[in-house]
Amino acid sequence: MGISVIIPTFNEEKNIAKLVKWLHQTRPDKDFEIIVVDGGSSDQTLKVAERAGATALLSPEKGRGPQMNFGVENATYGLLYFVHADVLPPKEWPRDIESALSEGLVAGCFSYQLDSDKWPLKITEWSTRQSWFAVGGGDQTMFVKREVFEELGGFRKHLLIMEDFEFVKRLRKKYRYKVIQNNALVSARKYENNSFLYVQLINGITVLLFNFGYPQERLARFYKHALRVKKGGRQLIM
């Protein structure tokens, strides 16, 4: 089964070439493609991605969910692998995914480690090795059989945030979902201007509000604003 790697981007010219080149270096021995789907960046993300060896597409709709759905529409192969632009999958990702499929699994993700030595972040890394609802998407790089993705209707287009977690929640009602114990490398950039406890607080509030059906526009604005402020900066606005 060939693999289509789908990467949603927005102003990621500093990260995308490194990821695309890494995927080519660690590529599977079977049919394989990399599709970068951009949400209208103001930088050179698409040009950089194409030069690095990816198929570069401009999505008709902005937002990770619509962008990833558009990537699937343009994908060639039967296995989909969704990766964020600031994440590097583990070197053995093709082998690990193949092994999971041989076990009868149709979907899964990877644990991860952050590119920082700060000890509190080890708690976050530990949590990604657990099969909880609050993990399983996003930076953990999700793979899923295309037939299952289409059966479930893909990502919900109206969701501006947590689209991957919502998809995994639906998937796990019918299928087994495995967290592969092999770390992807994730940027710790959102921790650079915010403390560990602050980020966990914002994450917890966001999950809680999402589960209670808080309006997507306000929730996305809250999350984006909250993790941009520096300690001692502006008040949170909801």
N, C-alpha and C positions, 0 to 999 in steps of 0.2 A: 504494500500500500504506500503510495507516494505521500509526501508531507508538504503541506503549504503552511509556511510560517507567516503570520499576519501581525504587523506592528502598527498600532495607531500612533500618530505623532502630532505634535503642535509645538513649533519652535524648538526642535531638538537637533539642530545642526551640530552641536558640540558632542552629542552622544551617538548619533545614528550610524556614522561610519564605523565606529569601533564595534558596535553590535553586529552590523551586517557582515563585516570581515570575520568576526568571531564565529558567526553561524556558518560561513563558508569553510572556515578552518576545521570545524567540528562536524561538518555535514554528514548525513547518513549516506550509505552506499547505494541508496535507491533514488527514485525520482524525487526531486526536491526543488522548491522555489521559495523566494522571500518576497513578500508583498508589503510595502510600506504605504499606509493609507493616511494621508495628511488632512488636517482639518482647517487648512487655510493659513498656514504659517506666514509670518512676516519676514522670516529669515530664509536661508537657502537649504532647508531640510530636504526637500524633494530632490534637488540637484545633487546634494551630497550623497543621499541614499542611492541614487541611480549610478553615480560614479563608483560607489563602493560595490555595486553588483546586485542591487535590488530592483524589482519592478516598482516604480514610484507612481502612485495614483493620488489624485485630488478628489476627496470625497464630496459628493453633492450636499452632504449635511455634516455640520460640525458636531463633535461629541464622540467619545470613545465607542459607545454602543453602535451608533449609525456607521461610524468609520469601520469598525470591525465587521459589521454585517456587510458593508460594501466590499470589504476585502474578501469575504467568503463568496460573494456573488462573482467575483473575478478570479477565484481560486481554481486550480486545475485538479487537485488531488483529494483523496478520500479521508485524509487525516489532517485536522486543523490544529495548529499550535500557536497560541496567542502570547505575545511577548511585549512587555513595555520597553520603551526606548532606552531607559537608564538601567536596564537589567541585563546581566550576562548569564545565560543558562549554564548549568554545569557542563563540563567537557564531554561527559558521557550521555548527554541528553538523548541522542538517537537510540542508543542501546537500552537505556532505561525505559523509554517509551515503548520500544519494541517488546521488552520483557513484560511490561504491564499489559500490553495487548495480548500477549501469549497466555496470560493468566485469565483471559476472558473479560478484562476491564474495557470499558469504552471511553473512559475519561479519567483525568487526574491532574496533579500538579506537583511541584517540587517544594521542598523546604528551602529556606534561604538564609544567607548570612549577609550582614551589612558591611560596607567597606569602611568600617570604623572600629577602633579598638576599645571604645568606651564601654565599660563593663555593664551599665544598665541596659544597653542594647542587646546583650546576650539573652535577656528575658524575652524580648520580641522575637529573636531568632529561635529560642526554645518553643515559643508558642506556634511557630509555623510548622513544627514537626508533629503537631497534634491534629487530629481529625475533628476539629470543631467547626461550627457554622461560620464563625467570624474569620476563618481562614479558607483558603482554597481557590482564590482568584487573584486578580491584580498582579502584584509583584511576584507571585509564586508561579507564573507562567503556566497557563492551563492548556492541556491538550484534550481533544475530543474528536470522536469519529464524526465525520460530516453528516452522515445519515441521522445520528442522534441530535446533533446541533439543529438540523432542519426540522426534525420531528418535534423538537421543543420550541420551535419558532424563533430561534436565535436570541440575540440580546433585545431587550425591550427598548424600542426607540425613544420612548418618552422619558427614560431615566437619564438624568444628567450626572448621576453619581451612583456608585455601588452597583453598576449594571452587571458586573461579573459575579458579585456575591449573590445577587438575585437569581442569576442564571444557574449557579451551582446549587442554590437552594431548591430550585425546581428539578434539576437533574437528579439530585440525591433522593428525591421522593420515589424514583423509579429505578435508578442504577447505583451500583457501588462506585464510590469515588475515592481514589487512593492518593495520599500524600507521599510521594517518593522521597526517601531519606537521602537526598543528595543535593547539596546546597547550590542554588543559584546565587550570584553575587549582585546585591542590590545597593544602589546609591543611598547614602544616609543623608542626602541633602536637606530633607525636610526637618532633620534634627539639628542642622547647623545653626539655625537661629532660634530654636525652641528647645526647651529641656525635654528629657525623656518623659517625665510625668505629664508635662503639658500636652505633648503629642498624644499620649495614651488617653488623656482626658478628652481631647477633641475627637479622637477616634471613637471612644465610648459614647459620647453624646451623639455623634453622627449616626452610629449604628442604632441607638435607641430611637432617635427621631425618625430614621428611615423605617424602622419596624412599626412605628405608630402612624406612618403615612403622612409625615410632615411634607408640605409642598416642595417639590423637587427644585424649583427655581431658588427658593429661599434656603434650602438645605445646601445646595451647591455653592451658593454665595457665602453662606456661613463657613463652610469648610475651607473654601479657597481663601477667604479673608483671614480666618483664624490661623492657618498655618503659614501665612505670609508675614504676620506681625512678629516683631522681635520682642523678647522679654522686656517688659517695661514700656511697650509701645501702645498702640491704640486699643480701645476697648473692643470686645467682640460685638458684632452687630448681627441680629437675626431678623 
